[in-house]
Each structure stands twice: as C-alpha cells, then as structure tokens.
Amino acid sequence: MSIFFFYNNRKPRKYEHKPIYWDPRKEALDERIAKIKKEMGIEEEDKESYKPSIKGSFVNASPHLKRKLDKGEDREKRKSRNIIIAVILVILLVVAYYMYF
C-alpha cells in the first residue's frame, strides 16, 4: 500500500508522438499543387480527395453530447454552475452548523 503525499507529487509523463514518415512541408505542397490543378482544370473533378474531418465527429456520434451541444452547454457554463452549487453547499453547511450549535 502506498503513502499519499500532498506535496512533491510526481506529474504523469506526457505522451509525445513524433511521426517518422510525415513531412508537413511536402503535404502542404501537395495540397497546393492539387488545388492549383483543380482550379486550372487539369485534374479530374470526380477523383475523390481525402479531407480529414475528425473534429466534432465524436460529439456528433454520441447522443448525450450532441444534446448538450444543441442546448448550448459548454465547459464554461458547466464550470460556473459547479461553482455556484459549491458556494450554495458551503452556505448551507454554515447555516446548519450555526443551527446545531
């Protein structure tokens, strides 16, 4: 069993993935070349081009997160609501303490 320390806690190691075969300059250059060819009409339009659309796909796939997004709830609203609940709880505990003693 381990002893818990409240100071000098070790921070968890961060995951740092460094891609081996990825060149961002070459990828940007290829995208620019494809865009220019498309504008000039050299490249065919029916060719399917890959466009990464990962952002927001998890939220749209899960119904409860999509509901929260549709209602307009975000992290700041939840944080402020939790702070208000904590303050009300502290006030109720103080009132209960004075009523008991």
Backbone as XML, in Angstrom:
<?xml version="1.0"?>
<chain id="A" units="angstrom">
  <residue number="1" name="MET">
    <atom name="N" x="0.843" y="-1.183" z="0.000"/>
    <atom name="CA" x="0.000" y="0.000" z="0.000"/>
    <atom name="C" x="0.885" y="1.241" z="0.000"/>
  </residue>
  <residue number="2" name="SER">
    <atom name="N" x="0.524" y="2.222" z="-0.751"/>
    <atom name="CA" x="1.372" y="3.403" z="-0.869"/>
    <atom name="C" x="0.914" y="4.505" z="0.077"/>
  </residue>
  <residue number="3" name="ILE">
    <atom name="N" x="1.850" y="5.367" z="0.387"/>
    <atom name="CA" x="1.563" y="6.514" z="1.247"/>
    <atom name="C" x="1.289" y="7.703" z="0.331"/>
  </residue>
  <residue number="4" name="PHE">
    <atom name="N" x="0.242" y="8.442" z="0.637"/>
    <atom name="CA" x="-0.118" y="9.584" z="-0.183"/>
    <atom name="C" x="0.590" y="10.829" z="0.340"/>
  </residue>
  <residue number="5" name="PHE">
    <atom name="N" x="1.247" y="11.551" z="-0.552"/>
    <atom name="CA" x="1.905" y="12.791" z="-0.200"/>
    <atom name="C" x="1.125" y="13.936" z="-0.826"/>
  </residue>
  <residue number="6" name="PHE">
    <atom name="N" x="0.991" y="15.015" z="-0.070"/>
    <atom name="CA" x="0.241" y="16.155" z="-0.566"/>
    <atom name="C" x="1.144" y="17.197" z="-1.237"/>
  </residue>
  <residue number="7" name="TYR">
    <atom name="N" x="2.449" y="16.959" z="-1.209"/>
    <atom name="CA" x="3.376" y="17.850" z="-1.868"/>
    <atom name="C" x="4.405" y="16.996" z="-2.607"/>
  </residue>
  <residue number="8" name="ASN">
    <atom name="N" x="5.037" y="17.598" z="-3.576"/>
    <atom name="CA" x="6.026" y="16.919" z="-4.405"/>
    <atom name="C" x="5.462" y="15.681" z="-5.100"/>
  </residue>
  <residue number="9" name="ASN">
    <atom name="N" x="4.255" y="15.766" z="-5.542"/>
    <atom name="CA" x="3.680" y="14.658" z="-6.306"/>
    <atom name="C" x="4.326" y="14.604" z="-7.677"/>
  </residue>
  <residue number="10" name="ARG">
    <atom name="N" x="4.577" y="13.414" z="-8.158"/>
    <atom name="CA" x="5.138" y="13.260" z="-9.489"/>
    <atom name="C" x="4.060" y="13.528" z="-10.526"/>
  </residue>
  <residue number="11" name="LYS">
    <atom name="N" x="4.421" y="14.262" z="-11.521"/>
    <atom name="CA" x="3.483" y="14.538" z="-12.608"/>
    <atom name="C" x="3.495" y="13.356" z="-13.570"/>
  </residue>
  <residue number="12" name="PRO">
    <atom name="N" x="2.336" y="13.040" z="-14.155"/>
    <atom name="CA" x="2.319" y="11.931" z="-15.116"/>
    <atom name="C" x="3.118" y="12.288" z="-16.372"/>
  </residue>
  <residue number="13" name="ARG">
    <atom name="N" x="3.721" y="11.286" z="-16.954"/>
    <atom name="CA" x="4.504" y="11.509" z="-18.163"/>
    <atom name="C" x="3.569" y="11.818" z="-19.325"/>
  </residue>
  <residue number="14" name="LYS">
    <atom name="N" x="3.976" y="12.746" z="-20.147"/>
    <atom name="CA" x="3.176" y="13.114" z="-21.310"/>
    <atom name="C" x="3.551" y="12.232" z="-22.482"/>
  </residue>
  <residue number="15" name="TYR">
    <atom name="N" x="2.558" y="11.942" z="-23.301"/>
    <atom name="CA" x="2.782" y="11.141" z="-24.499"/>
    <atom name="C" x="3.181" y="12.075" z="-25.624"/>
  </residue>
  <residue number="16" name="GLU">
    <atom name="N" x="4.368" y="11.882" z="-26.138"/>
    <atom name="CA" x="4.859" y="12.718" z="-27.226"/>
    <atom name="C" x="5.168" y="11.825" z="-28.419"/>
  </residue>
  <residue number="17" name="HIS">
    <atom name="N" x="4.272" y="11.824" z="-29.383"/>
    <atom name="CA" x="4.457" y="11.012" z="-30.579"/>
    <atom name="C" x="5.097" y="11.871" z="-31.652"/>
  </residue>
  <residue number="18" name="LYS">
    <atom name="N" x="6.256" y="11.451" z="-32.116"/>
    <atom name="CA" x="6.923" y="12.160" z="-33.195"/>
    <atom name="C" x="6.826" y="11.286" z="-34.444"/>
  </residue>
  <residue number="19" name="PRO">
    <atom name="N" x="6.046" y="11.704" z="-35.423"/>
    <atom name="CA" x="5.883" y="10.871" z="-36.614"/>
    <atom name="C" x="7.204" y="10.717" z="-37.373"/>
  </residue>
  <residue number="20" name="ILE">
    <atom name="N" x="7.424" y="9.522" z="-37.859"/>
    <atom name="CA" x="8.685" y="9.220" z="-38.520"/>
    <atom name="C" x="8.643" y="9.621" z="-39.994"/>
  </residue>
  <residue number="21" name="TYR">
    <atom name="N" x="7.564" y="9.276" z="-40.674"/>
    <atom name="CA" x="7.498" y="9.434" z="-42.132"/>
    <atom name="C" x="6.592" y="10.581" z="-42.555"/>
  </residue>
  <residue number="22" name="TRP">
    <atom name="N" x="6.412" y="11.608" z="-41.744"/>
    <atom name="CA" x="5.498" y="12.688" z="-42.071"/>
    <atom name="C" x="6.286" y="13.966" z="-42.287"/>
  </residue>
  <residue number="23" name="ASP">
    <atom name="N" x="6.083" y="14.550" z="-43.446"/>
    <atom name="CA" x="6.739" y="15.806" z="-43.772"/>
    <atom name="C" x="5.660" y="16.858" z="-44.005"/>
  </residue>
  <residue number="24" name="PRO">
    <atom name="N" x="5.477" y="17.770" z="-43.057"/>
    <atom name="CA" x="4.388" y="18.752" z="-43.219"/>
    <atom name="C" x="4.580" y="19.679" z="-44.415"/>
  </residue>
  <residue number="25" name="ARG">
    <atom name="N" x="5.824" y="20.006" z="-44.753"/>
    <atom name="CA" x="6.049" y="20.885" z="-45.919"/>
    <atom name="C" x="5.634" y="20.191" z="-47.207"/>
  </residue>
  <residue number="26" name="LYS">
    <atom name="N" x="5.980" y="18.899" z="-47.309"/>
    <atom name="CA" x="5.620" y="18.160" z="-48.524"/>
    <atom name="C" x="4.102" y="18.008" z="-48.622"/>
  </residue>
  <residue number="27" name="GLU">
    <atom name="N" x="3.454" y="17.759" z="-47.498"/>
    <atom name="CA" x="1.995" y="17.621" z="-47.515"/>
    <atom name="C" x="1.321" y="18.933" z="-47.914"/>
  </residue>
  <residue number="28" name="ALA">
    <atom name="N" x="1.814" y="20.051" z="-47.368"/>
    <atom name="CA" x="1.254" y="21.354" z="-47.736"/>
    <atom name="C" x="1.492" y="21.645" z="-49.218"/>
  </residue>
  <residue number="29" name="LEU">
    <atom name="N" x="2.674" y="21.282" z="-49.726"/>
    <atom name="CA" x="2.982" y="21.491" z="-51.136"/>
    <atom name="C" x="2.063" y="20.654" z="-52.025"/>
  </residue>
  <residue number="30" name="ASP">
    <atom name="N" x="1.841" y="19.396" z="-51.660"/>
    <atom name="CA" x="0.942" y="18.535" z="-52.435"/>
    <atom name="C" x="-0.481" y="19.079" z="-52.452"/>
  </residue>
  <residue number="31" name="GLU">
    <atom name="N" x="-0.937" y="19.601" z="-51.317"/>
    <atom name="CA" x="-2.284" y="20.178" z="-51.265"/>
    <atom name="C" x="-2.382" y="21.405" z="-52.173"/>
  </residue>
  <residue number="32" name="ARG">
    <atom name="N" x="-1.350" y="22.245" z="-52.142"/>
    <atom name="CA" x="-1.357" y="23.441" z="-53.003"/>
    <atom name="C" x="-1.346" y="23.065" z="-54.469"/>
  </residue>
  <residue number="33" name="ILE">
    <atom name="N" x="-0.525" y="22.064" z="-54.836"/>
    <atom name="CA" x="-0.459" y="21.623" z="-56.228"/>
    <atom name="C" x="-1.797" y="21.063" z="-56.689"/>
  </residue>
  <residue number="34" name="ALA">
    <atom name="N" x="-2.431" y="20.256" z="-55.841"/>
    <atom name="CA" x="-3.734" y="19.686" z="-56.196"/>
    <atom name="C" x="-4.787" y="20.780" z="-56.349"/>
  </residue>
  <residue number="35" name="LYS">
    <atom name="N" x="-4.724" y="21.789" z="-55.477"/>
    <atom name="CA" x="-5.693" y="22.892" z="-55.554"/>
    <atom name="C" x="-5.501" y="23.692" z="-56.847"/>
  </residue>
  <residue number="36" name="ILE">
    <atom name="N" x="-4.260" y="23.954" z="-57.193"/>
    <atom name="CA" x="-3.983" y="24.716" z="-58.419"/>
    <atom name="C" x="-4.393" y="23.923" z="-59.651"/>
  </residue>
  <residue number="37" name="LYS">
    <atom name="N" x="-4.107" y="22.607" z="-59.668"/>
    <atom name="CA" x="-4.523" y="21.779" z="-60.802"/>
    <atom name="C" x="-6.037" y="21.747" z="-60.928"/>
  </residue>
  <residue number="38" name="LYS">
    <atom name="N" x="-6.721" y="21.714" z="-59.789"/>
    <atom name="CA" x="-8.185" y="21.695" z="-59.812"/>
    <atom name="C" x="-8.715" y="23.017" z="-60.369"/>
  </residue>
  <residue number="39" name="GLU">
    <atom name="N" x="-8.113" y="24.140" z="-59.988"/>
    <atom name="CA" x="-8.545" y="25.444" z="-60.486"/>
    <atom name="C" x="-8.273" y="25.593" z="-61.984"/>
  </residue>
  <residue number="40" name="MET">
    <atom name="N" x="-7.167" y="25.038" z="-62.456"/>
    <atom name="CA" x="-6.818" y="25.145" z="-63.868"/>
    <atom name="C" x="-7.570" y="24.140" z="-64.725"/>
  </residue>
  <residue number="41" name="GLY">
    <atom name="N" x="-8.184" y="23.137" z="-64.110"/>
    <atom name="CA" x="-8.939" y="22.152" z="-64.858"/>
    <atom name="C" x="-8.100" y="21.007" z="-65.370"/>
  </residue>
  <residue number="42" name="ILE">
    <atom name="N" x="-6.892" y="20.890" z="-64.893"/>
    <atom name="CA" x="-6.015" y="19.805" z="-65.344"/>
    <atom name="C" x="-6.418" y="18.484" z="-64.697"/>
  </residue>
  <residue number="43" name="GLU">
    <atom name="N" x="-6.763" y="18.535" z="-63.444"/>
    <atom name="CA" x="-7.112" y="17.323" z="-62.718"/>
    <atom name="C" x="-8.612" y="17.075" z="-62.791"/>
  </residue>
  <residue number="44" name="GLU">
    <atom name="N" x="-8.987" y="15.821" z="-62.809"/>
    <atom name="CA" x="-10.396" y="15.467" z="-62.900"/>
    <atom name="C" x="-11.119" y="15.789" z="-61.592"/>
  </residue>
  <residue number="45" name="GLU">
    <atom name="N" x="-12.373" y="16.215" z="-61.731"/>
    <atom name="CA" x="-13.177" y="16.577" z="-60.568"/>
    <atom name="C" x="-13.728" y="15.351" z="-59.842"/>
  </residue>
  <residue number="46" name="ASP">
    <atom name="N" x="-13.927" y="14.222" z="-60.565"/>
    <atom name="CA" x="-14.560" y="13.070" z="-59.951"/>
    <atom name="C" x="-13.623" y="12.297" z="-59.019"/>
  </residue>
  <residue number="47" name="LYS">
    <atom name="N" x="-12.363" y="12.637" z="-59.075"/>
    <atom name="CA" x="-11.415" y="11.961" z="-58.192"/>
    <atom name="C" x="-11.689" y="12.363" z="-56.744"/>
  </residue>
  <residue number="48" name="GLU">
    <atom name="N" x="-11.846" y="11.335" z="-55.894"/>
    <atom name="CA" x="-12.185" y="11.607" z="-54.506"/>
    <atom name="C" x="-10.933" y="12.043" z="-53.758"/>
  </residue>
  <residue number="49" name="SER">
    <atom name="N" x="-10.991" y="13.171" z="-53.123"/>
    <atom name="CA" x="-9.848" y="13.633" z="-52.337"/>
    <atom name="C" x="-10.170" y="13.451" z="-50.855"/>
  </residue>
  <residue number="50" name="TYR">
    <atom name="N" x="-9.178" y="13.054" z="-50.133"/>
    <atom name="CA" x="-9.348" y="12.804" z="-48.709"/>
    <atom name="C" x="-9.271" y="14.108" z="-47.946"/>
  </residue>
  <residue number="51" name="LYS">
    <atom name="N" x="-10.279" y="14.358" z="-47.128"/>
    <atom name="CA" x="-10.283" y="15.535" z="-46.285"/>
    <atom name="C" x="-10.549" y="15.058" z="-44.861"/>
  </residue>
  <residue number="52" name="PRO">
    <atom name="N" x="-9.605" y="15.221" z="-43.963"/>
    <atom name="CA" x="-9.821" y="14.733" z="-42.603"/>
    <atom name="C" x="-10.907" y="15.549" z="-41.906"/>
  </residue>
  <residue number="53" name="SER">
    <atom name="N" x="-11.866" y="14.868" z="-41.356"/>
    <atom name="CA" x="-12.963" y="15.547" z="-40.658"/>
    <atom name="C" x="-13.168" y="14.900" z="-39.294"/>
  </residue>
  <residue number="54" name="ILE">
    <atom name="N" x="-12.135" y="14.898" z="-38.512"/>
    <atom name="CA" x="-12.193" y="14.275" z="-37.195"/>
    <atom name="C" x="-12.815" y="15.222" z="-36.176"/>
  </residue>
  <residue number="55" name="LYS">
    <atom name="N" x="-12.582" y="16.508" z="-36.325"/>
    <atom name="CA" x="-13.050" y="17.473" z="-35.345"/>
    <atom name="C" x="-14.579" y="17.452" z="-35.256"/>
  </residue>
  <residue number="56" name="GLY">
    <atom name="N" x="-15.087" y="17.168" z="-34.076"/>
    <atom name="CA" x="-16.519" y="17.157" z="-33.831"/>
    <atom name="C" x="-17.206" y="15.852" z="-34.159"/>
  </residue>
  <residue number="57" name="SER">
    <atom name="N" x="-16.483" y="14.877" z="-34.693"/>
    <atom name="CA" x="-17.141" y="13.626" z="-35.069"/>
    <atom name="C" x="-17.526" y="12.807" z="-33.839"/>
  </residue>
  <residue number="58" name="PHE">
    <atom name="N" x="-16.750" y="12.883" z="-32.766"/>
    <atom name="CA" x="-17.094" y="12.152" z="-31.549"/>
    <atom name="C" x="-18.338" y="12.737" z="-30.902"/>
  </residue>
  <residue number="59" name="VAL">
    <atom name="N" x="-18.419" y="14.065" z="-30.882"/>
    <atom name="CA" x="-19.583" y="14.715" z="-30.273"/>
    <atom name="C" x="-20.835" y="14.406" z="-31.070"/>
  </residue>
  <residue number="60" name="ASN">
    <atom name="N" x="-20.738" y="14.402" z="-32.380"/>
    <atom name="CA" x="-21.900" y="14.120" z="-33.211"/>
    <atom name="C" x="-22.304" y="12.659" z="-33.154"/>
  </residue>
  <residue number="61" name="ALA">
    <atom name="N" x="-21.372" y="11.766" z="-32.825"/>
    <atom name="CA" x="-21.679" y="10.337" z="-32.770"/>
    <atom name="C" x="-22.349" y="9.935" z="-31.459"/>
  </residue>
  <residue number="62" name="SER">
    <atom name="N" x="-22.137" y="10.691" z="-30.397"/>
    <atom name="CA" x="-22.747" y="10.320" z="-29.117"/>
    <atom name="C" x="-23.956" y="11.210" z="-28.848"/>
  </residue>
  <residue number="63" name="PRO">
    <atom name="N" x="-25.122" y="10.587" z="-28.589"/>
    <atom name="CA" x="-26.360" y="11.383" z="-28.468"/>
    <atom name="C" x="-26.368" y="12.338" z="-27.283"/>
  </residue>
  <residue number="64" name="HIS">
    <atom name="N" x="-25.808" y="11.931" z="-26.127"/>
    <atom name="CA" x="-25.894" y="12.821" z="-24.969"/>
    <atom name="C" x="-24.996" y="14.049" z="-25.136"/>
  </residue>
  <residue number="65" name="LEU">
    <atom name="N" x="-23.853" y="13.903" z="-25.786"/>
    <atom name="CA" x="-23.010" y="15.066" z="-26.036"/>
    <atom name="C" x="-23.607" y="15.960" z="-27.112"/>
  </residue>
  <residue number="66" name="LYS">
    <atom name="N" x="-24.269" y="15.351" z="-28.098"/>
    <atom name="CA" x="-24.917" y="16.139" z="-29.145"/>
    <atom name="C" x="-26.063" y="16.964" z="-28.552"/>
  </residue>
  <residue number="67" name="ARG">
    <atom name="N" x="-26.815" y="16.364" z="-27.603"/>
    <atom name="CA" x="-27.890" y="17.099" z="-26.940"/>
    <atom name="C" x="-27.344" y="18.317" z="-26.199"/>
  </residue>
  <residue number="68" name="LYS">
    <atom name="N" x="-26.240" y="18.121" z="-25.478"/>
    <atom name="CA" x="-25.640" y="19.235" z="-24.748"/>
    <atom name="C" x="-25.150" y="20.311" z="-25.703"/>
  </residue>
  <residue number="69" name="LEU">
    <atom name="N" x="-24.591" y="19.901" z="-26.822"/>
    <atom name="CA" x="-24.124" y="20.859" z="-27.811"/>
    <atom name="C" x="-25.292" y="21.636" z="-28.410"/>
  </residue>
  <residue number="70" name="ASP">
    <atom name="N" x="-26.412" y="20.948" z="-28.676"/>
    <atom name="CA" x="-27.589" y="21.623" z="-29.233"/>
    <atom name="C" x="-28.196" y="22.609" z="-28.246"/>
  </residue>
  <residue number="71" name="LYS">
    <atom name="N" x="-28.128" y="22.276" z="-26.940"/>
    <atom name="CA" x="-28.657" y="23.184" z="-25.919"/>
    <atom name="C" x="-27.762" y="24.396" z="-25.720"/>
  </residue>
  <residue number="72" name="GLY">
    <atom name="N" x="-26.529" y="24.293" z="-26.141"/>
    <atom name="CA" x="-25.604" y="25.407" z="-25.989"/>
    <atom name="C" x="-24.760" y="25.299" z="-24.736"/>
  </residue>
  <residue number="73" name="GLU">
    <atom name="N" x="-24.710" y="24.125" z="-24.110"/>
    <atom name="CA" x="-23.888" y="23.961" z="-22.917"/>
    <atom name="C" x="-22.436" y="23.774" z="-23.332"/>
  </residue>
  <residue number="74" name="ASP">
    <atom name="N" x="-21.562" y="24.491" z="-22.644"/>
    <atom name="CA" x="-20.140" y="24.328" z="-22.905"/>
    <atom name="C" x="-19.403" y="24.233" z="-21.577"/>
  </residue>
  <residue number="75" name="ARG">
    <atom name="N" x="-18.103" y="24.160" z="-21.644"/>
    <atom name="CA" x="-17.285" y="23.941" z="-20.448"/>
    <atom name="C" x="-17.424" y="25.088" z="-19.453"/>
  </residue>
  <residue number="76" name="GLU">
    <atom name="N" x="-17.487" y="26.325" z="-19.935"/>
    <atom name="CA" x="-17.575" y="27.469" z="-19.030"/>
    <atom name="C" x="-18.896" y="27.474" z="-18.267"/>
  </residue>
  <residue number="77" name="LYS">
    <atom name="N" x="-19.986" y="27.123" z="-18.946"/>
    <atom name="CA" x="-21.285" y="27.077" z="-18.269"/>
    <atom name="C" x="-21.294" y="26.005" z="-17.184"/>
  </residue>
  <residue number="78" name="ARG">
    <atom name="N" x="-20.744" y="24.822" z="-17.505"/>
    <atom name="CA" x="-20.693" y="23.762" z="-16.505"/>
    <atom name="C" x="-19.825" y="24.169" z="-15.328"/>
  </residue>
  <residue number="79" name="LYS">
    <atom name="N" x="-18.697" y="24.826" z="-15.612"/>
    <atom name="CA" x="-17.789" y="25.244" z="-14.548"/>
    <atom name="C" x="-18.465" y="26.265" z="-13.642"/>
  </residue>
  <residue number="80" name="SER">
    <atom name="N" x="-19.141" y="27.244" z="-14.228"/>
    <atom name="CA" x="-19.809" y="28.260" z="-13.411"/>
    <atom name="C" x="-20.955" y="27.645" z="-12.613"/>
  </residue>
  <residue number="81" name="ARG">
    <atom name="N" x="-21.672" y="26.687" z="-13.214"/>
    <atom name="CA" x="-22.759" y="26.025" z="-12.493"/>
    <atom name="C" x="-22.214" y="25.215" z="-11.312"/>
  </residue>
  <residue number="82" name="ASN">
    <atom name="N" x="-21.094" y="24.547" z="-11.503"/>
    <atom name="CA" x="-20.491" y="23.779" z="-10.414"/>
    <atom name="C" x="-19.998" y="24.681" z="-9.295"/>
  </residue>
  <residue number="83" name="ILE">
    <atom name="N" x="-19.460" y="25.848" z="-9.633"/>
    <atom name="CA" x="-19.012" y="26.799" z="-8.615"/>
    <atom name="C" x="-20.198" y="27.306" z="-7.813"/>
  </residue>
  <residue number="84" name="ILE">
    <atom name="N" x="-21.298" y="27.609" z="-8.482"/>
    <atom name="CA" x="-22.497" y="28.080" z="-7.788"/>
    <atom name="C" x="-23.020" y="27.001" z="-6.842"/>
  </residue>
  <residue number="85" name="ILE">
    <atom name="N" x="-23.040" y="25.760" z="-7.277"/>
    <atom name="CA" x="-23.502" y="24.664" z="-6.420"/>
    <atom name="C" x="-22.587" y="24.508" z="-5.209"/>
  </residue>
  <residue number="86" name="ALA">
    <atom name="N" x="-21.281" y="24.648" z="-5.403"/>
    <atom name="CA" x="-20.334" y="24.526" z="-4.294"/>
    <atom name="C" x="-20.540" y="25.656" z="-3.287"/>
  </residue>
  <residue number="87" name="VAL">
    <atom name="N" x="-20.764" y="26.880" z="-3.764"/>
    <atom name="CA" x="-20.991" y="28.010" z="-2.865"/>
    <atom name="C" x="-22.281" y="27.808" z="-2.081"/>
  </residue>
  <residue number="88" name="ILE">
    <atom name="N" x="-23.348" y="27.369" z="-2.726"/>
    <atom name="CA" x="-24.616" y="27.116" z="-2.036"/>
    <atom name="C" x="-24.447" y="26.022" z="-0.989"/>
  </residue>
  <residue number="89" name="LEU">
    <atom name="N" x="-23.692" y="24.989" z="-1.310"/>
    <atom name="CA" x="-23.445" y="23.905" z="-0.364"/>
    <atom name="C" x="-22.683" y="24.402" z="0.853"/>
  </residue>
  <residue number="90" name="VAL">
    <atom name="N" x="-21.682" y="25.257" z="0.650"/>
    <atom name="CA" x="-20.932" y="25.815" z="1.771"/>
    <atom name="C" x="-21.837" y="26.675" z="2.639"/>
  </residue>
  <residue number="91" name="ILE">
    <atom name="N" x="-22.673" y="27.491" z="2.029"/>
    <atom name="CA" x="-23.600" y="28.334" z="2.786"/>
    <atom name="C" x="-24.563" y="27.477" z="3.608"/>
  </residue>
  <residue number="92" name="LEU">
    <atom name="N" x="-25.100" y="26.420" z="3.011"/>
    <atom name="CA" x="-25.998" y="25.536" z="3.743"/>
    <atom name="C" x="-25.291" y="24.837" z="4.902"/>
  </residue>
  <residue number="93" name="LEU">
    <atom name="N" x="-24.045" y="24.445" z="4.707"/>
    <atom name="CA" x="-23.293" y="23.817" z="5.789"/>
    <atom name="C" x="-23.032" y="24.797" z="6.931"/>
  </residue>
  <residue number="94" name="VAL">
    <atom name="N" x="-22.729" y="26.056" z="6.606"/>
    <atom name="CA" x="-22.514" y="27.074" z="7.637"/>
    <atom name="C" x="-23.806" y="27.324" z="8.397"/>
  </residue>
  <residue number="95" name="VAL">
    <atom name="N" x="-24.921" y="27.415" z="7.712"/>
    <atom name="CA" x="-26.228" y="27.628" z="8.373"/>
    <atom name="C" x="-26.563" y="26.430" z="9.252"/>
  </residue>
  <residue number="96" name="ALA">
    <atom name="N" x="-26.326" y="25.228" z="8.775"/>
    <atom name="CA" x="-26.598" y="24.042" z="9.582"/>
    <atom name="C" x="-25.707" y="23.995" z="10.808"/>
  </residue>
  <residue number="97" name="TYR">
    <atom name="N" x="-24.463" y="24.429" z="10.686"/>
    <atom name="CA" x="-23.543" y="24.447" z="11.829"/>
    <atom name="C" x="-24.036" y="25.414" z="12.894"/>
  </residue>
  <residue number="98" name="TYR">
    <atom name="N" x="-24.465" y="26.630" z="12.464"/>
    <atom name="CA" x="-24.964" y="27.608" z="13.446"/>
    <atom name="C" x="-26.276" y="27.166" z="14.065"/>
  </residue>
  <residue number="99" name="MET">
    <atom name="N" x="-27.104" y="26.460" z="13.336"/>
    <atom name="CA" x="-28.366" y="25.989" z="13.910"/>
    <atom name="C" x="-28.125" y="24.842" z="14.893"/>
  </residue>
  <residue number="100" name="TYR">
    <atom name="N" x="-27.126" y="24.047" z="14.638"/>
    <atom name="CA" x="-26.841" y="22.911" z="15.519"/>
    <atom name="C" x="-26.204" y="23.366" z="16.830"/>
  </residue>
  <residue number="101" name="PHE">
    <atom name="N" x="-25.310" y="24.383" z="16.758"/>
    <atom name="CA" x="-24.641" y="24.844" z="17.985"/>
    <atom name="C" x="-25.183" y="26.135" z="18.412"/>
  </residue>
</chain>
